[in-house]
Amino acid sequence: MPKDKESDYLSVKVAGLLPYLRRYARALTGSQKSGDTYAAATLEALLEDRSVFEQGLSDKVALFRAFHLIWSSAGAPVESGDEGIAASAQRHLAKLTVNTREALLLRTVEEFTPEEIAQVMQIEQDEVDHLIGVARREMEDSVKGRVMVIEDEAIIAMDLQDIVAEMGHAITGVARTAAGAVQLASKERPNLILSDIQLADGSSGIDAVNDILKAASDIPVIFITAFPERLLTGERPEPAFVITKPYSEEQVRSAISQAMFFASTETLAAQ
């Protein structure tokens, strides 16, 4: 295949996978800015060397391996000049076992198999299993807080409440509409919001979250949607945490732990 056609073909493959790489990078760093910086660096590296796509790996595994080569060489998951949530994350990250969060996110958020994770991270599969187990314990034990659920389907709302409660977090309530969510948040400020996109009365979970964040911009949000690529266009401020429907309990637990971990402060940890 001529080099220009080969380059065009690779661009098409990467473009289709880019929203998922950006989702992973943001969840990994806890920051849209930092996550997108690593994703962009990966694309720049691929312009210089595409050999990772010539090693018999699936396209997604190849792209994520290219990302991990950049990530590993940089060695700093959060920019040193960050403040607020990112600064808190930097302090917490220093306490974690190396490579644990990467393995957990690759498994639960991106749904790679242990074998694929081993290929991405270039480690043995036995080590992948060990890292995931360590990550779950370290993340879930790090902090507890208050969670608000914005969800109009009763069964899903009950399921999310059960997962949250089993993890030891308190539930401030469930809202079925955007107006109800804003009102609920004003009564008791949550430490984390789990939000659907389309709500019962036709209102938007995104609008509800935006209104809530006007008064409390540092609350982390996990969006739950069947169309994650719609939230990862690069055209506006975007969430760091996105779960795809239908979700698994493992995905929700991982995302909650990650979000709580990044947003936690000394005040939250003491509650």
NORTA-V237116 format. One record per residue. N is the residue number from 1. SS is DSSP state (@ for helix, = for strand, . for the rest). Layout:
# NORTA-V237116
N/SS ; N/SS
This chain:
# NORTA-V237116
1/. ; 2/. ; 3/@ ; 4/@ ; 5/@ ; 6/@ ; 7/@ ; 8/@ ; 9/@ ; 10/@ ; 11/@ ; 12/@ ; 13/@ ; 14/@ ; 15/@ ; 16/@ ; 17/@ ; 18/@ ; 19/@ ; 20/@ ; 21/@ ; 22/@ ; 23/@ ; 24/@ ; 25/@ ; 26/@ ; 27/@ ; 28/@ ; 29/@ ; 30/. ; 31/. ; 32/@ ; 33/@ ; 34/@ ; 35/@ ; 36/@ ; 37/@ ; 38/@ ; 39/@ ; 40/@ ; 41/@ ; 42/@ ; 43/@ ; 44/@ ; 45/@ ; 46/@ ; 47/@ ; 48/@ ; 49/. ; 50/. ; 51/@ ; 52/@ ; 53/@ ; 54/@ ; 55/. ; 56/. ; 57/. ; 58/. ; 59/@ ; 60/@ ; 61/@ ; 62/@ ; 63/@ ; 64/@ ; 65/@ ; 66/@ ; 67/@ ; 68/@ ; 69/@ ; 70/@ ; 71/@ ; 72/@ ; 73/@ ; 74/@ ; 75/. ; 76/. ; 77/. ; 78/. ; 79/. ; 80/. ; 81/. ; 82/. ; 83/. ; 84/. ; 85/@ ; 86/@ ; 87/@ ; 88/@ ; 89/@ ; 90/@ ; 91/@ ; 92/@ ; 93/@ ; 94/. ; 95/. ; 96/. ; 97/. ; 98/. ; 99/. ; 100/@ ; 101/@ ; 102/@ ; 103/@ ; 104/@ ; 105/@ ; 106/@ ; 107/@ ; 108/@ ; 109/. ; 110/. ; 111/. ; 112/. ; 113/. ; 114/@ ; 115/@ ; 116/@ ; 117/@ ; 118/@ ; 119/@ ; 120/@ ; 121/@ ; 122/. ; 123/. ; 124/. ; 125/@ ; 126/@ ; 127/@ ; 128/@ ; 129/@ ; 130/@ ; 131/@ ; 132/@ ; 133/@ ; 134/@ ; 135/@ ; 136/@ ; 137/@ ; 138/@ ; 139/@ ; 140/@ ; 141/. ; 142/. ; 143/. ; 144/. ; 145/. ; 146/= ; 147/= ; 148/= ; 149/= ; 150/= ; 151/. ; 152/. ; 153/. ; 154/@ ; 155/@ ; 156/@ ; 157/@ ; 158/@ ; 159/@ ; 160/@ ; 161/@ ; 162/@ ; 163/@ ; 164/@ ; 165/@ ; 166/@ ; 167/. ; 168/. ; 169/. ; 170/= ; 171/= ; 172/= ; 173/= ; 174/= ; 175/= ; 176/. ; 177/. ; 178/@ ; 179/@ ; 180/@ ; 181/@ ; 182/@ ; 183/@ ; 184/@ ; 185/@ ; 186/@ ; 187/@ ; 188/. ; 189/. ; 190/. ; 191/. ; 192/= ; 193/= ; 194/= ; 195/= ; 196/= ; 197/. ; 198/= ; 199/. ; 200/. ; 201/. ; 202/. ; 203/. ; 204/= ; 205/@ ; 206/@ ; 207/@ ; 208/@ ; 209/@ ; 210/@ ; 211/@ ; 212/@ ; 213/@ ; 214/@ ; 215/@ ; 216/. ; 217/. ; 218/. ; 219/. ; 220/= ; 221/= ; 222/= ; 223/= ; 224/= ; 225/= ; 226/. ; 227/. ; 228/@ ; 229/@ ; 230/@ ; 231/@ ; 232/. ; 233/. ; 234/. ; 235/. ; 236/. ; 237/. ; 238/. ; 239/. ; 240/. ; 241/= ; 242/= ; 243/= ; 244/= ; 245/. ; 246/. ; 247/. ; 248/. ; 249/@ ; 250/@ ; 251/@ ; 252/@ ; 253/@ ; 254/@ ; 255/@ ; 256/@ ; 257/@ ; 258/@ ; 259/@ ; 260/@ ; 261/@ ; 262/@ ; 263/@ ; 264/. ; 265/. ; 266/@ ; 267/@ ; 268/@ ; 269/@ ; 270/@ ; 271/.
